[in-house]
Amino acid sequence: MTRPAHPKKEIETALKHAEAEGWRVEVGGSHAWGKIYCPYNDDECRCGEFCIASV
């Protein structure tokens, strides 16, 4: 199943680039359009958990 496109063209382009680099995009949430999840779980990165950014 494909995800719905973001309504802003520039953000959709960035999301497609992130997906091509392995990031996972999940649509939905209370205040954000969705979230993107980093594909790397590196102990050197933040707290060693998957990085998440709201969209």
Helices and strands as residue ranges (DSSP letters): H 9-20, E 24-27, E 34-37, E 52-54
